[in-house]
Amino acid sequence: MSRNRDRDRKPPQRSSAPSALEEARNELFSHIHRCGVLRADEEQQVEWMKDTVDFLGERYPALTQAELEELSGIGLRFCRPVIANAPSDAETETAAA
């Protein structure tokens, strides 16, 4: 009988509410997509990221300075392509023909 009781127990659930850092990160990614910063020069991206992280720091006062720096790093990495100077689809098709 004890086997059935243990089998039917559900594991403890974690709080479903995201932390301030998770919310700020999600908002940062949303801003990156909406603002078109992906097509900007690296210098413009750095300036934009500084302004945006400052804004997020005001919006989420629970974030520490270390978390804001982490957000900035995450955002800048997100803005940079994994493969630099990858040919576009049109260039690939032209080269294949």
Secondary structure, DSSP 8 states (H G I E B T S, - for coil): -HHHHHHH--------S--HHHHHHHHHHHHHHHHTGGGS-HHHHHHHHHHHHHHHHHH-TT--HHHHHHHHHHHHHHHS-SSTT---HHHHHHHH-
